[in-house]
Amino acid sequence: MRPARPLRDGCQGLLSASLALAAASALLAAGSSCGGDAYDPLATAAARAGRPGNLEASIPPMCYASTAGGANGCWTCHTTGFGPNTLADHDLQRAYSFSDAARTNPWTNLLEDLSAAAARTSDAEILEYIREDNYAPLRRALSERRDYPGYVPDLDLAAGLDDEGFAADGSGFRAVRYKPFPGSFWPTNGSAGDVFIRLPAAFREDASGVPSREVYKLNLALLEAAIASPSPLPGASEAGPAGAPEGREVEPVSEVVAGVDLDGDGAIEAAVTRIRRLPARYAGGAAGVPVRAWIYPRGTELLHSVRYLDPDRPSLLAARMKELRYARKVDEPDDWAISRAYEREADEKEEGFPPRYAGAPEVGLRNAFGWQIQGFIEDEQGRLRLQTAEEHRACMGCHSAVGVTVDHTFSLARKVPGAAGWRHQDLRGMSDVPQAGHAEPEVLTYLRRAGGADDYRGNAEMLARFFPGGALDEAEVRRGAPGGDRDLAYLVAPSRERALLLDKAYRALVRAQRFEAGRDVMLGPATGILRVVDGESTGLGEAQRVYLDGRVHLAW
C-alpha cells in the first residue's frame, strides 16, 4: 500500500501561486484525457483555480443574520479571546463591519425556499442516495494520482473503529466524540458530522521508536488536557493557584510512562484518570515537543466529515458525505508570532484589504496561524471533488480570526471528557452542559439569546417545539440538561420528516453546483436574513443584548 501523503508543509511544501496555477493546468489536462464521465475529483477545482470571484467568501452566512434589534446568535463566535487567542471581536455583535464589496449578501442560496424542490424527491429516492458511500470512491481515485500534491484520504472508514475509537486500519486516526457548536451546527439545521484526530508518528511511539498505544493514549490525554481545559492547567512543577480547577478527566493513562505526577496526589501511579498538571513535554518519541496550553503541536491532523442526515441511524450520520474537510498544523508559531498575526489581520481589515491566504486548491489554503486546510464537496452526481479556490475561502473565516476558537478549532475543545469521548460521534446520552463560566445549559442559553434554533430564526420545527405561543418553554429545554430525563439528541435532532426534507433540499443545491452562493438550505420563506447590509449597527448594542461570555469550552 502506498503511504499516505499529508499536505506538504513548511517552506518545502506550500506551493506558490504560480506553481499552483501550473499544477492546476496539468491536472485539468490529465482529467480531460480520461474521457466522458470518468471520475476525476480534481477537474473542477483545476478549471476554476484562478482568482476567486468573491474575495470576502470567508465571511460566513450567519454574519448576514438580521437581529431584529435583539436576537443575538453572534455571541457564540464573537467574544473575548482567551490565552494565545488575543482577539477580542465582540464589537462584531454591535456592528456589521463589512467592506463595501461584502455589503450585498453573496449567500443567495439561503434566500431561496427549497421546500418545493424537496417535495419533488420521494423518501425512497433520497434514502437510497444518502446511503451510498461516496468516500471510498474518492480514496480510490486519489490514490492513483501521482501528479496530485494534496491530501489523499487514508482513513479506511469501512474497516471501522475498535472499542477505544482507534481506526482499525492502523492509520493512527482516532474518533472524537464532541458536543456540536451551538446553532447552525446542530443536526436540526441540516447536517451531521464527525471528527477524527491523528498526531505525528513520534507521538505514537516510545522513546526507542517502537509503536506504542500506551504512549499514544498518554499523549492524546495530554493534548486533551491542554486544549479542552477551560482554564490553563499549571505545569508539573507548579503548585497551581489556590482553589485550582479539578483539572481534566481523561481515560486511564500511566504516570509511570509520563514520568510525572499528573494528578497532583504526590505519587507516580500506573493509571490515573485526571490531569491537574501539565508536564513540560509530551512522552515517548515526542519527548522533545513542548506541551502548550490551548495550542496543538505541529503535525496534528484533523479530519472532519459533514454528512446527510439518516433518520434511521441513531447517530444520524448518513453514509454519504456532503463535504470532507482536512486540516494539518504545518507550523507552530510562538505566542509573539500569534499575537503579531492577529495584529496584521486587524491592520489589513482596517486598510480595506480582503483576507489573504497562501496556497491553492491542490494543496489547501493556509492561515497565518499554521493551519493548512483542504476540502472536498459533492459534484453534480454526488461524487466528492476538490473544492475550488473560492469554495476553500469559505472554510477559512471560522478557522482564522474568530475570538471564540482554541487554536482556530472547535471540536477537541468540546470533547466529551475521558474515555467516553474517544469514540464515533453520537449525541445520545450527552447532556446539555453549560459553557465554561456559565450557570445555565448551553442550548437553553442559545435559544434565549438567539430567539430561535438558528441565527435566522427560520427553523419552524424547533420554534414549534420550544417556543409555543412565541415564548421559550425553558422547562422543556432543561430536560436535556444534567439531571434531566432526556439528552442532547432530544434537543437538537430533527424529526424524520424534517431530516428527509433537509436532505432533499441540499440535493437540489448539489445538482445546481452553485456553492459560491452558499451551502446551507432553507425550508420555508427566507426570514431573518439580510439581502443588503445598509447600515453599521446591528441594533444589539442599543438593545443591551451584547454578551462577552461566549466560550468554546464547556463545564462538564
VEXDREN-2710 file (C-alpha; in Angstrom, 1 decimal):
% VEXDREN-2710
k/r/px/py/pz
1/MET/0.0/0.0/0.0
2/ARG/1.3/3.4/-0.9
3/PRO/1.9/5.5/2.2
4/ALA/-0.5/8.4/2.8
5/ARG/0.7/11.8/1.6
6/PRO/-0.3/14.6/4.0
7/LEU/-0.4/18.1/2.8
8/ARG/3.2/19.2/2.1
9/ASP/4.1/21.7/4.8
10/GLY/6.6/24.4/5.7
11/CYS/9.0/26.0/3.3
12/GLN/9.4/22.8/1.4
13/GLY/5.8/22.1/0.5
14/LEU/3.4/25.0/0.2
15/LEU/3.0/25.7/-3.5
16/SER/3.5/29.3/-4.7
17/ALA/0.6/30.8/-6.6
18/SER/2.3/30.5/-9.9
19/LEU/3.3/26.8/-9.3
20/ALA/-0.3/26.1/-8.2
21/LEU/-1.7/27.5/-11.4
22/ALA/0.7/25.5/-13.4
23/ALA/-0.2/22.4/-11.5
24/ALA/-3.9/23.2/-12.0
25/SER/-3.4/23.3/-15.8
26/ALA/-1.6/20.0/-15.7
27/LEU/-4.3/18.4/-13.6
28/LEU/-7.1/19.6/-15.9
29/ALA/-5.3/18.3/-18.9
30/ALA/-4.8/14.9/-17.2
31/GLY/-8.5/14.8/-16.2
32/SER/-9.7/15.6/-19.7
33/SER/-7.9/12.6/-21.2
34/CYS/-10.0/10.2/-19.0
35/GLY/-13.0/10.6/-21.3
36/GLY/-16.7/11.1/-20.8
37/ASP/-18.0/10.7/-17.3
38/ALA/-14.7/9.4/-15.8
39/TYR/-14.5/10.4/-12.2
40/ASP/-11.8/13.0/-11.7
41/PRO/-12.0/14.6/-8.2
42/LEU/-9.6/17.3/-9.3
43/ALA/-11.0/18.6/-12.6
44/THR/-13.5/21.2/-11.3
45/ALA/-11.0/22.8/-8.9
46/ALA/-8.4/22.9/-11.6
47/ALA/-10.8/24.5/-14.0
48/ARG/-11.5/27.3/-11.5
49/ALA/-8.1/27.7/-9.9
50/GLY/-7.8/31.4/-10.8
51/ARG/-8.7/34.4/-8.8
52/PRO/-11.8/33.8/-6.6
53/GLY/-14.9/35.8/-7.6
54/ASN/-15.7/36.6/-4.0
55/LEU/-12.6/37.6/-2.1
56/GLU/-14.8/38.1/1.0
57/ALA/-16.1/34.5/0.9
58/SER/-14.6/33.9/4.4
59/ILE/-17.5/35.9/5.9
60/PRO/-19.9/33.1/6.8
61/PRO/-23.7/33.3/6.1
62/MET/-24.5/33.7/9.7
63/CYS/-23.0/37.2/9.7
64/TYR/-25.8/38.3/7.5
65/ALA/-28.5/37.5/10.0
66/SER/-31.0/40.2/10.9
67/THR/-31.0/40.7/14.6
68/ALA/-34.5/42.3/14.7
69/GLY/-33.0/44.6/17.4
70/GLY/-32.4/41.9/19.9
71/ALA/-32.0/38.4/18.5
72/ASN/-28.3/37.6/19.1
73/GLY/-26.6/34.5/17.7
74/CYS/-23.4/36.4/17.1
75/TRP/-22.2/35.9/20.7
76/THR/-21.2/32.3/20.2
77/CYS/-18.3/33.2/17.9
78/HIS/-17.5/36.9/18.6
79/THR/-16.3/37.3/22.1
80/THR/-13.3/38.0/24.3
81/GLY/-10.3/35.8/23.3
82/PHE/-8.5/33.7/25.8
83/GLY/-4.9/32.6/26.2
84/PRO/-2.9/32.7/22.9
85/ASN/-6.1/33.8/21.1
86/THR/-5.8/37.5/21.9
87/LEU/-8.6/38.5/19.6
88/ALA/-11.4/40.4/21.2
89/ASP/-14.0/40.7/18.4
90/HIS/-17.2/41.1/20.5
91/ASP/-17.7/44.5/18.7
92/LEU/-18.9/42.5/15.7
93/GLN/-22.0/41.8/17.8
94/ARG/-22.7/45.6/17.6
95/ALA/-21.8/46.4/14.0
96/TYR/-21.8/44.9/10.6
97/SER/-18.2/45.7/9.9
98/PHE/-18.2/44.8/6.2
99/SER/-16.2/46.2/3.3
100/ASP/-18.2/47.8/0.5
101/ALA/-17.8/44.6/-1.5
102/ALA/-19.3/42.5/1.2
103/ARG/-22.4/44.5/1.9
104/THR/-24.5/42.6/-0.6
105/ASN/-25.2/39.2/0.7
106/PRO/-23.5/36.7/-1.6
107/TRP/-25.1/33.6/0.0
108/THR/-28.2/33.8/-2.1
109/ASN/-29.0/30.1/-1.8
110/LEU/-30.2/30.9/1.7
111/LEU/-32.7/33.3/0.3
112/GLU/-34.5/30.6/-1.7
113/ASP/-37.3/28.4/-0.2
114/LEU/-36.3/24.9/-1.3
115/SER/-39.4/23.3/0.0
116/ALA/-40.9/22.8/-3.4
117/ALA/-37.7/21.3/-4.8
118/ALA/-37.5/19.0/-1.9
119/ALA/-41.1/17.8/-2.3
120/ARG/-40.3/16.6/-5.9
121/THR/-38.0/13.9/-4.5
122/SER/-39.5/10.8/-2.9
123/ASP/-38.4/9.5/0.5
124/ALA/-37.3/6.2/-1.1
125/GLU/-35.1/8.1/-3.6
126/ILE/-33.4/10.3/-1.1
127/LEU/-32.8/7.4/1.3
128/GLU/-31.2/5.4/-1.4
129/TYR/-29.0/8.4/-2.3
130/ILE/-27.8/9.2/1.2
131/ARG/-27.0/5.6/1.9
132/GLU/-24.5/5.4/-0.9
133/ASP/-20.8/5.7/0.0
134/ASN/-19.0/8.5/-1.8
135/TYR/-15.9/8.5/0.4
136/ALA/-14.4/5.2/-0.7
137/PRO/-14.5/6.2/-4.4
138/LEU/-12.7/9.4/-3.5
139/ARG/-9.9/7.4/-1.8
140/ARG/-9.5/5.1/-4.8
141/ALA/-9.5/7.9/-7.3
142/LEU/-6.8/10.0/-5.5
143/SER/-4.6/7.0/-4.5
144/GLU/-3.8/6.6/-8.2
145/ARG/-3.0/10.2/-8.9
146/ARG/0.8/10.7/-8.8
147/ASP/0.5/14.3/-10.0
148/TYR/-1.5/15.4/-7.0
149/PRO/0.3/17.1/-4.1
150/GLY/-2.5/17.4/-1.6
151/TYR/-4.1/15.2/1.0
152/VAL/-5.1/11.7/0.0
153/PRO/-7.7/10.4/2.4
154/ASP/-6.0/7.5/4.2
155/LEU/-8.6/6.7/6.9
156/ASP/-10.4/3.5/5.9
157/LEU/-13.8/4.0/7.3
158/ALA/-15.1/0.7/6.0
159/ALA/-12.6/-1.1/8.2
160/GLY/-14.2/0.5/11.2
161/LEU/-13.1/1.6/14.7
162/ASP/-12.1/-0.5/17.7
163/ASP/-13.7/-0.2/21.1
164/GLU/-11.4/2.7/22.0
165/GLY/-12.1/4.7/18.9
166/PHE/-8.9/4.0/17.1
167/ALA/-9.1/3.4/13.3
168/ALA/-8.8/-0.4/12.7
169/ASP/-6.7/0.3/9.6
170/GLY/-3.7/1.3/11.7
171/SER/-3.6/4.8/10.2
172/GLY/-3.4/6.4/13.7
173/PHE/-6.6/8.3/13.4
174/ARG/-8.9/8.3/16.4
175/ALA/-12.6/9.3/16.7
176/VAL/-13.5/12.3/18.8
177/ARG/-17.0/12.5/20.4
178/TYR/-17.9/16.1/21.0
179/LYS/-20.7/18.5/21.7
180/PRO/-21.6/20.3/18.4
181/PHE/-21.2/24.1/18.4
182/PRO/-24.5/25.8/19.0
183/GLY/-26.8/27.0/16.2
184/SER/-26.1/26.2/12.6
185/PHE/-24.0/23.1/13.5
186/TRP/-26.9/21.3/15.2
187/PRO/-28.3/18.4/13.2
188/THR/-31.8/20.0/13.2
189/ASN/-30.3/22.7/10.9
190/GLY/-29.2/20.4/8.2
191/SER/-26.1/18.2/8.7
192/ALA/-24.5/15.6/11.0
193/GLY/-20.7/15.5/11.3
194/ASP/-17.8/13.5/12.8
195/VAL/-14.2/14.3/13.7
196/PHE/-11.0/12.2/13.8
197/ILE/-7.6/13.3/15.1
198/ARG/-4.1/12.0/14.4
199/LEU/-0.8/13.0/16.0
200/PRO/2.5/12.6/14.2
201/ALA/4.3/9.3/14.3
202/ALA/6.6/10.3/17.1
203/PHE/3.6/10.8/19.4
204/ARG/2.6/7.2/18.7
205/GLU/6.0/5.6/19.6
206/ASP/8.0/5.0/22.7
207/ALA/11.5/6.5/23.2
208/SER/13.1/3.8/21.1
209/GLY/10.8/4.3/18.1
210/VAL/8.5/1.3/18.7
211/PRO/4.8/1.9/18.1
212/SER/3.0/2.1/21.5
213/ARG/-0.7/2.5/22.1
214/GLU/0.0/3.3/25.7
215/VAL/2.3/6.2/24.7
216/TYR/-0.2/7.4/22.1
217/LYS/-3.1/7.4/24.6
218/LEU/-1.0/9.3/27.1
219/ASN/-0.1/12.0/24.5
220/LEU/-3.7/12.3/23.4
221/ALA/-4.7/12.7/27.0
222/LEU/-2.1/15.4/27.5
223/LEU/-3.4/17.2/24.4
224/GLU/-6.9/16.8/25.6
225/ALA/-6.0/18.4/28.9
226/ALA/-4.1/21.2/27.2
227/ILE/-6.9/22.0/24.7
228/ALA/-10.2/21.2/26.4
229/SER/-9.5/22.6/29.9
230/PRO/-11.4/25.8/30.4
231/SER/-8.5/27.3/32.4
232/PRO/-4.8/26.7/31.6
233/LEU/-3.5/23.9/33.9
234/PRO/-0.4/24.6/35.9
235/GLY/2.9/22.9/35.0
236/ALA/4.0/19.8/36.8
237/SER/6.5/21.8/38.9
238/GLU/3.9/24.4/39.9
239/ALA/1.6/24.2/42.9
240/GLY/-1.2/26.0/41.0
241/PRO/-3.3/28.8/42.3
242/ALA/-5.4/28.5/45.4
243/GLY/-8.7/26.9/44.5
244/ALA/-7.2/25.4/41.3
245/PRO/-9.6/23.7/39.0
246/GLU/-10.2/20.0/39.3
247/GLY/-8.2/19.5/36.0
248/ARG/-9.4/17.4/33.1
249/GLU/-10.9/14.0/33.3
250/VAL/-9.1/11.7/30.8
251/GLU/-9.1/8.0/30.0
252/PRO/-6.8/5.9/32.2
253/VAL/-3.1/6.8/31.4
254/SER/0.2/5.9/33.0
255/GLU/2.1/8.4/35.1
256/VAL/5.0/5.9/35.0
257/VAL/5.2/6.3/31.3
258/ALA/4.8/10.1/31.7
259/GLY/7.4/10.2/34.4
260/VAL/5.3/13.0/36.0
261/ASP/2.7/13.2/38.8
262/LEU/-0.2/14.3/36.5
263/ASP/-3.0/14.3/39.1
264/GLY/-1.0/16.1/41.8
265/ASP/-1.5/13.5/44.5
266/GLY/2.2/13.1/45.2
267/ALA/2.5/9.6/43.8
268/ILE/3.5/8.1/40.4
269/GLU/0.8/5.6/39.6
270/ALA/0.2/3.1/36.8
271/ALA/-3.2/4.5/35.9
272/VAL/-4.8/7.9/36.6
273/THR/-8.0/9.4/35.2
274/ARG/-7.4/13.1/35.9
275/ILE/-4.8/15.6/34.8
276/ARG/-4.3/18.6/37.1
277/ARG/-0.8/19.5/36.0
278/LEU/0.7/19.5/32.5
279/PRO/4.2/18.2/32.0
280/ALA/6.7/20.4/30.2
281/ARG/6.8/18.0/27.2
282/TYR/4.9/15.1/25.6
283/ALA/6.0/11.5/26.1
284/GLY/7.9/8.8/24.2
285/GLY/9.2/9.7/20.8
286/ALA/7.7/13.2/21.3
287/ALA/9.6/13.9/24.4
288/GLY/11.2/16.9/22.7
289/VAL/7.9/18.5/22.0
290/PRO/6.6/21.1/24.5
291/VAL/3.1/20.9/25.8
292/ARG/1.5/24.3/25.3
293/ALA/-1.9/25.2/26.8
294/TRP/-4.5/25.7/24.1
295/ILE/-2.0/25.0/21.2
296/TYR/-1.8/21.9/19.1
297/PRO/1.7/20.6/18.3
298/ARG/3.0/20.8/14.8
299/GLY/1.9/17.9/12.6
300/THR/-1.6/17.4/14.2
301/GLU/-4.2/16.4/11.7
302/LEU/-8.0/16.7/11.9
303/LEU/-10.4/15.0/9.5
304/HIS/-14.0/16.1/9.6
305/SER/-16.9/14.9/7.5
306/VAL/-20.1/16.8/7.0
307/ARG/-22.9/14.3/6.2
308/TYR/-26.5/14.0/5.2
309/LEU/-29.0/13.1/7.9
310/ASP/-30.0/9.4/8.0
311/PRO/-33.1/9.4/10.3
312/ASP/-32.9/5.7/10.7
313/ARG/-29.4/5.7/12.1
314/PRO/-29.2/6.6/15.8
315/SER/-26.2/8.8/15.2
316/LEU/-27.9/10.4/12.2
317/LEU/-24.7/10.0/10.2
318/ALA/-25.5/9.0/6.7
319/ALA/-23.0/7.1/4.6
320/ARG/-22.9/9.9/2.0
321/MET/-20.8/12.9/2.8
322/LYS/-21.7/16.4/1.8
323/GLU/-18.1/17.5/2.5
324/LEU/-14.8/16.1/3.7
325/ARG/-12.5/18.6/5.5
326/TYR/-8.9/18.1/6.4
327/ALA/-6.6/20.3/8.5
328/ARG/-3.0/19.9/9.3
329/LYS/-0.9/22.0/11.7
330/VAL/2.1/22.7/9.4
331/ASP/3.7/25.3/11.6
332/GLU/3.6/26.1/15.3
333/PRO/4.1/29.8/15.8
334/ASP/5.1/31.1/19.2
335/ASP/2.9/33.4/21.3
336/TRP/4.5/36.5/19.9
337/ALA/4.0/35.4/16.3
338/ILE/0.4/34.5/17.0
339/SER/-0.2/38.0/18.5
340/ARG/1.5/39.6/15.6
341/ALA/-0.6/37.7/13.1
342/TYR/-3.8/39.0/14.8
343/GLU/-2.4/42.5/14.6
344/ARG/-1.7/42.1/10.9
345/GLU/-5.1/40.8/10.2
346/ALA/-6.7/43.8/12.0
347/ASP/-4.4/46.2/10.1
348/GLU/-5.3/44.7/6.7
349/LYS/-9.0/44.8/7.6
350/GLU/-8.7/48.5/8.6
351/GLU/-6.9/49.2/5.4
352/GLY/-9.7/47.6/3.4
353/PHE/-7.8/44.5/2.2
354/PRO/-9.7/41.2/2.0
355/PRO/-8.1/38.3/3.9
356/ARG/-5.1/36.7/2.3
357/TYR/-4.3/33.0/2.4
358/ALA/-1.3/31.2/0.9
359/GLY/-1.8/28.1/-1.2
360/ALA/-4.2/26.8/-3.8
361/PRO/-6.9/24.1/-4.0
362/GLU/-4.4/21.3/-4.9
363/VAL/-2.7/21.8/-1.5
364/GLY/-5.2/23.7/0.5
365/LEU/-5.2/27.2/1.9
366/ARG/-3.0/28.2/4.8
367/ASN/-3.9/30.7/7.5
368/ALA/-1.4/32.9/9.5
369/PHE/-1.5/30.6/12.5
370/GLY/0.0/27.5/11.0
371/TRP/-3.1/25.6/9.8
372/GLN/-3.4/24.3/6.3
373/ILE/-6.9/23.4/5.3
374/GLN/-8.2/21.4/2.3
375/GLY/-11.8/20.5/1.5
376/PHE/-13.8/18.2/-0.8
377/ILE/-17.5/18.7/-1.7
378/GLU/-20.1/16.9/-3.9
379/ASP/-20.1/17.3/-7.7
380/GLU/-23.5/17.3/-9.6
381/GLN/-23.5/13.5/-9.5
382/GLY/-22.8/13.3/-5.7
383/ARG/-19.2/12.3/-6.0
384/LEU/-16.7/14.1/-3.8
385/ARG/-14.5/16.6/-5.7
386/LEU/-11.8/19.0/-4.6
387/GLN/-13.2/22.4/-3.7
388/THR/-12.4/25.4/-5.9
389/ALA/-10.3/28.3/-4.6
390/GLU/-13.4/30.3/-3.8
391/GLU/-15.1/27.4/-2.0
392/HIS/-11.9/26.9/0.1
393/ARG/-12.0/30.6/1.2
394/ALA/-15.5/29.9/2.6
395/CYS/-13.8/27.5/5.1
396/MET/-11.2/29.9/6.3
397/GLY/-13.2/32.5/8.1
398/CYS/-14.2/30.3/11.0
399/HIS/-10.7/28.8/11.2
400/SER/-8.6/32.0/11.2
401/ALA/-9.5/35.1/13.2
402/VAL/-12.5/34.4/15.4
403/GLY/-12.5/35.2/19.1
404/VAL/-14.0/32.0/20.5
405/THR/-11.8/29.4/19.0
406/VAL/-9.0/27.4/20.6
407/ASP/-6.0/27.4/18.2
408/HIS/-8.6/28.1/15.5
409/THR/-10.5/24.9/16.0
410/PHE/-13.7/23.9/17.8
411/SER/-14.1/20.1/18.2
412/LEU/-11.4/18.9/20.6
413/ALA/-12.1/21.7/23.0
414/ARG/-15.7/20.4/23.2
415/LYS/-14.8/16.7/23.5
416/VAL/-16.7/14.6/26.0
417/PRO/-14.2/14.1/28.8
418/GLY/-12.3/10.9/29.2
419/ALA/-12.8/7.5/27.6
420/ALA/-16.4/8.3/26.7
421/GLY/-15.1/11.0/24.3
422/TRP/-12.9/8.6/22.3
423/ARG/-15.5/7.0/20.0
424/HIS/-17.5/7.8/16.9
425/GLN/-19.8/10.8/17.2
426/ASP/-23.1/10.2/18.9
427/LEU/-25.3/12.7/20.7
428/ARG/-27.3/10.1/22.6
429/GLY/-26.5/10.2/26.3
430/MET/-24.8/13.5/26.0
431/SER/-26.1/16.3/28.3
432/ASP/-26.6/19.9/27.5
433/VAL/-23.9/21.2/29.8
434/PRO/-23.2/24.9/30.2
435/GLN/-20.4/26.7/28.5
436/ALA/-17.4/27.4/30.8
437/GLY/-18.2/30.2/33.2
438/HIS/-22.0/29.9/32.6
439/ALA/-24.6/28.6/35.1
440/GLU/-27.2/27.7/32.6
441/PRO/-27.2/24.9/29.9
442/GLU/-25.8/25.9/26.6
443/VAL/-28.8/25.1/24.4
444/LEU/-31.1/27.0/26.7
445/THR/-28.7/30.0/26.7
446/TYR/-28.6/30.0/22.9
447/LEU/-32.3/29.7/22.4
448/ARG/-32.8/32.6/24.9
449/ARG/-30.4/34.9/23.2
450/ALA/-31.0/34.0/19.5
451/GLY/-34.7/33.8/19.8
452/GLY/-34.7/30.5/17.8
453/ALA/-32.6/27.5/17.0
454/ASP/-30.5/29.2/14.3
455/ASP/-29.2/32.7/13.6
456/TYR/-32.1/33.4/11.2
457/ARG/-34.9/32.1/13.5
458/GLY/-36.0/30.0/10.5
459/ASN/-36.2/26.5/12.0
460/ALA/-40.0/26.2/12.2
461/GLU/-39.9/22.8/13.9
462/MET/-37.7/24.0/16.8
463/LEU/-39.9/27.1/17.2
464/ALA/-43.0/24.9/17.4
465/ARG/-41.3/22.6/19.9
466/PHE/-39.6/25.0/22.2
467/PHE/-41.4/28.4/21.6
468/PRO/-45.1/27.5/21.9
469/GLY/-47.1/30.7/21.5
470/GLY/-43.9/32.6/20.9
471/ALA/-42.4/32.1/24.4
472/LEU/-39.5/29.9/25.2
473/ASP/-40.5/26.8/27.2
474/GLU/-37.5/26.6/29.5
475/ALA/-38.7/23.6/31.4
476/GLU/-38.9/21.6/28.3
477/VAL/-35.4/22.6/27.2
478/ARG/-34.0/21.8/30.7
479/ARG/-35.0/18.1/30.2
480/GLY/-31.8/17.7/28.2
481/ALA/-29.6/19.3/30.8
482/PRO/-27.7/17.3/33.6
483/GLY/-30.3/15.8/35.9
484/GLY/-33.0/15.9/33.2
485/ASP/-34.7/12.9/31.8
486/ARG/-33.6/13.5/28.2
487/ASP/-30.3/14.3/26.4
488/LEU/-28.8/16.5/23.7
489/ALA/-30.1/14.3/20.9
490/TYR/-33.6/15.0/22.1
491/LEU/-33.0/18.7/21.9
492/VAL/-31.2/19.2/18.6
493/ALA/-32.1/16.2/16.4
494/PRO/-34.7/16.8/13.7
495/SER/-37.8/14.8/13.2
496/ARG/-37.7/12.2/10.5
497/GLU/-39.8/14.3/8.2
498/ARG/-37.6/17.4/8.6
499/ALA/-34.4/15.3/8.2
500/LEU/-35.5/14.0/4.9
501/LEU/-36.7/17.4/3.7
502/LEU/-33.3/18.9/4.5
503/ASP/-31.6/16.1/2.7
504/LYS/-33.8/16.6/-0.4
505/ALA/-33.3/20.4/-0.4
506/TYR/-29.5/20.1/-0.2
507/ARG/-29.5/17.6/-3.0
508/ALA/-31.1/20.4/-5.1
509/LEU/-28.1/22.6/-4.3
510/VAL/-25.7/19.8/-5.3
511/ARG/-27.4/19.5/-8.7
512/ALA/-27.1/23.2/-9.3
513/GLN/-23.4/23.3/-8.3
514/ARG/-23.6/26.9/-7.2
515/PHE/-21.8/26.6/-3.9
516/GLU/-20.3/30.1/-4.4
517/ALA/-23.8/31.2/-3.4
518/GLY/-23.7/29.1/-0.2
519/ARG/-24.1/25.5/1.0
520/ASP/-26.9/26.0/3.6
521/VAL/-30.5/25.4/2.8
522/MET/-33.8/27.0/4.0
523/LEU/-37.1/25.3/4.3
524/GLY/-39.8/28.0/4.1
525/PRO/-39.6/31.7/3.2
526/ALA/-36.3/33.4/3.9
527/THR/-36.7/35.5/7.1
528/GLY/-34.1/36.9/9.4
529/ILE/-31.6/37.2/6.6
530/LEU/-30.3/40.5/5.2
531/ARG/-30.1/40.7/1.4
532/VAL/-28.1/44.0/1.6
533/VAL/-26.4/45.5/4.7
534/ASP/-27.4/49.2/4.6
535/GLY/-26.2/50.5/8.0
536/GLU/-23.5/49.7/10.5
537/SER/-25.4/49.0/13.7
538/THR/-26.9/45.5/14.4
539/GLY/-29.1/47.1/17.0
540/LEU/-27.8/44.8/19.7
541/GLY/-25.9/47.5/21.5
542/GLU/-28.9/49.7/21.7
543/ALA/-31.0/46.8/22.9
544/GLN/-28.3/46.0/25.5
545/ARG/-28.1/42.5/24.1
546/VAL/-24.3/42.2/23.7
547/TYR/-22.6/39.3/25.6
548/LEU/-18.9/38.9/26.3
549/ASP/-19.1/35.5/27.8
550/GLY/-19.1/33.2/24.8
551/ARG/-16.7/30.2/25.2
552/VAL/-16.0/27.2/23.1
553/HIS/-15.0/25.4/26.3
554/LEU/-17.7/23.6/28.3
555/ALA/-18.3/23.0/32.1
556/TRP/-18.7/19.2/32.0
END
